[in-house]
Amino acid sequence: MTRTVFVNGDYLPEDQATISIFDRGFLMADGVYEVVSVLDGKLLDFEGHLVRLKRSLGELVMDNPLSDDEYLSAFRALVDKNDITDGLVYLQVTRGNPGDRDFAYPPAGTRPTVVMFTQSKPGLADAPAAKTGWKVISIEDARWARRDIKTVQLLFPSMAKMEAKARGVDDAWMVEDGMVTEGTSNNAYIVKNGTIVTRALSNDILHGITRAAVLRFAAEAQMQVEERSFTIAEAQSADEAFITSASAFVMPVVEIDGAAVGTGQVGPVATRLREIYLEESRKAAV
């Protein structure tokens, strides 16, 4: 079935949607994006994603083309038009089309480009991997320094993901100065003696929306949380490990660089956090 997508205010069949070859998102990766999960036809953590979108736009001195209500209306329209029960809505905003290629930013008033589309993912919350866990490898982090901005320049994480697949595992954890930063598209955690450990927020990692929700739910459940850096060796010797992201929610990690984490099986902390996150996020979904 041909999807209906959103391009600059218009709803179009995907095979009729076009963007200028001079769009800076295409030529310069000069754009930001968000991915919002849909469960039972409703949007998860929508407000948090909008807050981060506006922060990313602000950090890049890029105009925000739509109001919060307009974003929400467009997301809901796409979910409805594409009959999405479980899946994702992808949003991208670029600095727009200045009419030619130039390293300098386009003149003030150049209209940003806004694109949105859906991906249907039946059974998104029931991924079999949540029962078996992911295996990950470590790889040196060679990304740019402003990872807190959710830009569309994703080539290195894509390369890291392909390296993981080539080595027969699910993902890669990136390492800088001996410390784990994050996964290719997710935040990384370990659990030791009942304490959840994850790297503190900075320009070094993405400020995950699911991360924020999970840490809040963990605190409400009286779980201990420590925000600090950790090494691959510490992760390998932990009792549990897991990742969080908008599409994987809470996903256990059972092996790192060939070494089993804990028992090598999905642990109780990650399992419980996934249950809490899905339950509470469904309640608050819009």
N, C-alpha and C positions, 0 to 999 in steps of 0.2 A: 504494500500500500504506500502511495506517495504521501509523505508528510507535508503538513502545513507548517511553514516557518515564518519568522518575523524578521523583516529587514526594513529598518528606518521607518517604522510606523505602518508598514503594509504587511498583511498576511498573504503569503503566496505559496503555491505548490513548490516543493523543494527544487524541482527541475526548472523552475522559472526564476529562481532567486539569483541575483547577480550583485557583485561588488566590483568597484573600479580597480583596474590594475595599478592605479596610483594610490590606492588606500595605504596609509602608513602601517596598518596592521599587517598587510601583505608584504610590503617592502622592508619594513624596519622592525617588525614585531612590536610596534608601538601601540600596545593595547593591553587591556586587563580583562579578566573573565571571572565568572563564578559558576559553580555547578550546584544546583539545589535538588535534593532527592524528593521523590514523590512516592508516598505510600498511601494506599487506599484512596487515591485521587486527590490527596492533600499535600501541601508543601511543608517540608520540615525545615526548621531553623531559618525561615525566610528572612526575618528581621535581621538576624545576625549576619547573613550573607550580604544584605543591603548595606549594613554598617561598614563591613569590610570593603565592599565595592567602592563606597564613597571615600574611604581612607586611601585605597589604591589610586583612585582618580586624583585625589588631592596631592598625594606624594609625587605624582607625575605631572602636576599642574595641567590636568585635562578636564574639560568641561563635563559636567554630569548632564546628559541630554534629556533625562526623564525624571519625573517626580516619583516618590515612593509608591503612590497610588497607581501611577501609570505602569510601573514595573509589575506590581501585583496583578493588575488587570490583564496585562499581556501574558504573564505566566499562567494565570488561570485560563485565559482564552486558549492558549496552546495546549494545555492539559486537556481541555474540553474538546477542541477541534481534532486532536489526535487520539482521543479516547484512551488516555494514559491512566491506568490504575496504579501500577508500580513502575517507576523509572526515574528519569532525570530530566531536568530542564537546564540547558546550557545557555549562558548569557555572555556576550562579548561586546565590549565597547572599545573602539579604536579612536585615534586622534583624527580620523577622517581622511578625506580625499582633497589634497591641496591642488590637484591638477597636474602635478609633475613630481619628480623625485628630487628631494633635497634633504641634506642632513639637518638643516635648521627646521625648527617647528614651523608649521603653516601660520598664516596671518590669523590674528584674533578674529573670532567669529566663524572660523571654518567649522562646519557641522560635524560632530563626532558620528561615526558609523555605529549603529546598534544592530546586532544580530542575535536572535534567539532560536533555538530548536529543541525538540524533545528526543529522548531515547527511551523506548519501551524496554523494561527489564522485569518481566513477570517473575514473581517470587524473589524480588530483590532482598527482602529481609530474611529469606530462608536459604541463603547461600550454603551449599554443602561444606565449603571450606571452613565455615565457622565451627564445624564439628571436628575437623581434622587439623586445622591450623595451617599457616603459611610457613614455607621455608624461605629464608633470605640469605643473601650474600652481602659482604661489605665492599664498598668501592670508594675511592677517593672522591671527595666533593669538589668538582671543578666549576660550579655555577658562579654567576656574578654575585656580588656582595649584598644586594638588596632583595633577599628572598622573602622578606615580609610583604613585598608588593606582589600581588597575584597577577603577574604578567603572562602574556601568551608565548614568551620565549622559553619553550619547553624542550628544546632539542637535547640538552644534556640529560635531563631526567628520562627522556624517551630512550636515549642511548643506554642509560643505566638499566632501564627496564628490559631492553633487548639483551643486554649482557646477562641479566638474571635468567631470562628465558633460555638463552643459549646454554646456560650451565644447569638447566633443569630445575630451577626453583621459581618462586612466585614473585619476588621483588628484591630490591637492593636497598640496604641502609647506607647512606652516605656518611663519610667520615672526614673531619677537618681537624687538623692539629691533634690527632689521636682520639678525638671525641665524636660520638655519633651526632649528626645534625638531625636528619629525618629520612624517611623513605622517599621513593621517587614521586609520590603524590599523597603522602600521609605523614602524620606525626608518629614518633616512635616512643615506646614506653618499656620499662621493665618493672618487675615486682620482686622485692626481696624482703623476706621476713614480714610480709604483710603490708609493706610500704610501696606505694606506686611512685616510680621515679620517671620524670620526663624533663627534657631540656627546657630551661627557662625561655620566655619570649625575648626576642631581640631581632636585629636585622638578619640574623643567621638562619632563621627558620620562618616558615609560613605561620601566621597566627590563625591556627585552625579553628573553624567554627565548631566542628564536632569536638575538638580538643577542649574548648571552653565549656561546652555542655557536659562532657564526660567528667571533667574535673569538678564541676559544680555538683553533679550528681554523686560523685565519689565522696565529696565533703559532707553532703547531706546524709549519706549512708554511713557516716562515721569512719570512713576509710582514711588512712594516713597518706598524704601526698607530699612529695619532695620535688621541687623544681630545681634541677641541677643537671650538669652534663655527666655522661657516663661513657665508658669505653666499650669496645666490642667484647673484650675479655670479661668485663663485669656483666655484660648482657648474657654471655654464654654461661656464666655461673649463677645467674639469677634463678628464682623459682618459676617465674613466668615472664613472658614478653608479649606485647601486642602492639597494634597500630590503630589509629583512628583516622577516618576520612568521611566525607559526606556520602560517598557511595558504598564504602565497605563497613561503615558504622564503627563497631569495635571488632577487630579481627585478630585472633590469637596468632602468635608466632611460636613455632615449636622447634625450629632449627636455625642456627646462625653460623654461616661458614662451615657447615657440615657437623657442627657440634649440637647435640640435643640440649634444649633449654629445659631445666627441671627434669621432669619425667619423660620429656619428649612428647607429652600429650597436652591437649588443651586443659588449662588450669581453671580453678574455680573463680578467681578474681576477674579474669577477662570474660568468662562466661556470664558472671553476674552483672558486670558493667554493660555488656551487650544487652542483656535482658532489660536492665533499668533504662538504658538509653532509648531503646525502641519503644518501651512502654510509655515513658514520659514524653518523648518527642511526638508520638502519635497523639497523645492527649492535647498537646499544644499546637499541632499542625493546623495550617490555614489553607 
